[in-house]
Amino acid sequence: MSQRAVVTAGTGGIGLETAKELAARGLDVTVVGRSAERGARAVERIAEVATGAPPRFMAADLASLDEVRALAARLAADGPLKVLVNNVGAMFAERERTVDGIEASFAVNHLSPYLLTELLLDRLGAAAPSRIVNVSSGAVKVAKRTFDNVEPPGGYYGFHWYGRAKLANLAYTVDLAERLRGTGITVFAADPGGAATDMTDGTMTSPKIVSPGLRLLWPLVRRAFERSTAGPASVAARPSVFAATDASLDGRTGLLIGPRALPVPVPRSATAPGVVDDVLRHSRRLAPLAGGAVVPSR
Ligand SMILES: NC(=O)c1ccc[n+]([C@@H]2O[C@H](COP(=O)([O-])OP(=O)(O)OC[C@H]3O[C@@H](n4cnc5c(N)ncnc54)[C@H](OP(=O)(O)O)[C@@H]3O)[C@@H](O)[C@H]2O)c1
């Protein structure tokens, strides 16, 4: 029976700690990242604790939809997949576009995991009971829930746009769980809380990342960021590991696992009428499963 697990952005930060724990529990782990050097170092560290097959690294820039498709093809060729942890995520201090011309927060935090998941459903089904874990964030709580367009109206505030992309992914996660009910593939979101990682190092130091209202309270907001992202990545990995492996979740699906590694209520914004329909519409148009032209909307 397949014991294969994939952790995206698994060569550093919370992803590496997640990969180490899964490998220690006997899963055959493949980690994905951009840098081959970081990948080689990660594989060495995971191998120190692995109790199953030797860990592997696959290179892909998950900000590129073509690279996501190529990665999915390589992973699918390896056969059934027991666990997929979509851990990739990023916050951009300045507005950026990906190589596909798509706003980067939405592309990296939602479209990339959406596309990889959809392309691997067949392989996950072949290993059922199997699990998908999408890494979320507390930032969904300050996110605009309008998804008429890919980019929300108003100015660019990195933290809020990041939260909105994570909200899109959470709405997709809950919907996917329902779609897959009864197939043996279960779907969870995991909120790591916060940790000191490359993502938080330096990106949360400018008041420009929050909306003008919150900028007035910047000293307080900054202290809150510092406090919540001071902990170790190994602790922030616990919700993902729990979601991917804990026996108490057998037969359950569509749950959000909170920072204390226990189920917590899904924010109502993720199930608000219209949100999932809009998110799916953008996802299917921008990241068609068969590839093809992407026409970003501004
Ligand atoms: N840290 C926090 O406080 C916090 C709080 C809430 C939620 N989260 C979420 O937790 C997850 C992990 O966060 P983290 O803080 O560990 O992030 P991180 O420190 O930025 O993660 C580093 C890992 O991501 C890989 N990576 C970055 N961009 C990539 C890309 N475009 N394609 C492929 N791999 C990429 C890096 O490898 P390469 O550089 O080699 O590509 C490395 O393996 C994210 O989804 C994040 O949104 C984090």
The ligand as an SDF file (V2000), in Angstrom:
LIG
                    3D

 48 52  0  0  0  0  0  0  0  0999 V2000
    5.4080   31.6330    9.0820 N   0  0  0  0  0  0  0  0  0  0  0  0
    4.2230   32.0260    9.5650 C   0  0  0  0  0  0  0  0  0  0  0  0
    4.1430   32.7600   10.5870 O   0  0  0  0  0  0  0  0  0  0  0  0
    2.9500   31.5880    8.9040 C   0  0  0  0  0  0  0  0  0  0  0  0
    1.7330   31.9970    9.4800 C   0  0  0  0  0  0  0  0  0  0  0  0
    0.5360   31.5800    8.8790 C   0  0  0  0  0  0  0  0  0  0  0  0
    0.5790   30.7780    7.7460 C   0  0  0  0  0  0  0  0  0  0  0  0
    1.7820   30.4080    7.2080 N   0  0  0  0  0  0  0  0  0  0  0  0
    1.7560   29.5630    6.0130 C   0  0  0  0  0  0  0  0  0  0  0  0
    2.5600   28.4150    6.2460 O   0  0  0  0  0  0  0  0  0  0  0  0
    3.1480   27.9670    5.0210 C   0  0  0  0  0  0  0  0  0  0  0  0
    4.6550   27.8600    5.1930 C   0  0  0  0  0  0  0  0  0  0  0  0
    5.1280   29.1260    5.5870 O   0  0  0  0  0  0  0  0  0  0  0  0
    6.6560   29.4110    5.9610 P   0  0  0  0  0  0  0  0  0  0  0  0
    6.6230   30.5960    6.8630 O   0  0  0  0  0  0  0  0  0  0  0  0
    7.3330   28.1610    6.3650 O   0  0  0  0  0  0  0  0  0  0  0  0
    7.1760   29.8890    4.5260 O   0  0  0  0  0  0  0  0  0  0  0  0
    8.6910   30.0490    3.9960 P   0  0  0  0  0  0  0  0  0  0  0  0
    9.6150   30.2240    5.1330 O   0  0  0  0  0  0  0  0  0  0  0  0
    8.6800   31.1110    2.9530 O   0  0  0  0  0  0  0  0  0  0  0  0
    8.8950   28.6390    3.2950 O   0  0  0  0  0  0  0  0  0  0  0  0
   10.1130   28.3380    2.7690 C   0  0  0  0  0  0  0  0  0  0  0  0
    9.9380   27.1900    1.8140 C   0  0  0  0  0  0  0  0  0  0  0  0
    9.1140   27.5890    0.7210 O   0  0  0  0  0  0  0  0  0  0  0  0
    9.7800   27.2640   -0.5030 C   0  0  0  0  0  0  0  0  0  0  0  0
    9.2240   28.1320   -1.5410 N   0  0  0  0  0  0  0  0  0  0  0  0
    9.0330   29.4720   -1.4460 C   0  0  0  0  0  0  0  0  0  0  0  0
    8.4940   29.9360   -2.6060 N   0  0  0  0  0  0  0  0  0  0  0  0
    8.3590   28.8690   -3.4220 C   0  0  0  0  0  0  0  0  0  0  0  0
    7.8750   28.7120   -4.7550 C   0  0  0  0  0  0  0  0  0  0  0  0
    7.4670   29.7510   -5.4930 N   0  0  0  0  0  0  0  0  0  0  0  0
    7.8830   27.4760   -5.3080 N   0  0  0  0  0  0  0  0  0  0  0  0
    8.3260   26.4080   -4.5760 C   0  0  0  0  0  0  0  0  0  0  0  0
    8.7770   26.5070   -3.3250 N   0  0  0  0  0  0  0  0  0  0  0  0
    8.8040   27.7200   -2.7530 C   0  0  0  0  0  0  0  0  0  0  0  0
   11.2380   27.4470   -0.1300 C   0  0  0  0  0  0  0  0  0  0  0  0
   12.1130   26.8030   -1.0020 O   0  0  0  0  0  0  0  0  0  0  0  0
   12.8870   27.5840   -2.2090 P   0  0  0  0  0  0  0  0  0  0  0  0
   13.2580   28.9280   -1.6810 O   0  0  0  0  0  0  0  0  0  0  0  0
   14.0260   26.7140   -2.5830 O   0  0  0  0  0  0  0  0  0  0  0  0
   11.8530   27.6400   -3.2750 O   0  0  0  0  0  0  0  0  0  0  0  0
   11.2410   26.7610    1.2120 C   0  0  0  0  0  0  0  0  0  0  0  0
   11.1540   25.3470    1.0570 O   0  0  0  0  0  0  0  0  0  0  0  0
    2.7140   28.9850    3.9610 C   0  0  0  0  0  0  0  0  0  0  0  0
    1.5750   28.5170    3.2940 O   0  0  0  0  0  0  0  0  0  0  0  0
    2.3590   30.2170    4.7810 C   0  0  0  0  0  0  0  0  0  0  0  0
    1.4510   31.0460    4.1080 O   0  0  0  0  0  0  0  0  0  0  0  0
    2.9570   30.8040    7.7530 C   0  0  0  0  0  0  0  0  0  0  0  0
  1  2  1  0
  2  3  2  0
  2  4  1  0
  4  5  1  0
  4 48  2  0
  5  6  2  0
  6  7  1  0
  7  8  2  0
  8  9  1  0
  8 48  1  0
  9 10  1  0
  9 46  1  0
 10 11  1  0
 11 12  1  0
 11 44  1  0
 12 13  1  0
 13 14  1  0
 14 15  2  0
 14 16  1  0
 14 17  1  0
 17 18  1  0
 18 19  2  0
 18 20  1  0
 18 21  1  0
 21 22  1  0
 22 23  1  0
 23 24  1  0
 23 42  1  0
 24 25  1  0
 25 26  1  0
 25 36  1  0
 26 27  1  0
 26 35  1  0
 27 28  2  0
 28 29  1  0
 29 30  1  0
 29 35  2  0
 30 31  1  0
 30 32  2  0
 32 33  1  0
 33 34  2  0
 34 35  1  0
 36 37  1  0
 36 42  1  0
 37 38  1  0
 38 39  2  0
 38 40  1  0
 38 41  1  0
 42 43  1  0
 44 45  1  0
 44 46  1  0
 46 47  1  0
M  CHG  2   8   1  16  -1
M  END
$$$$
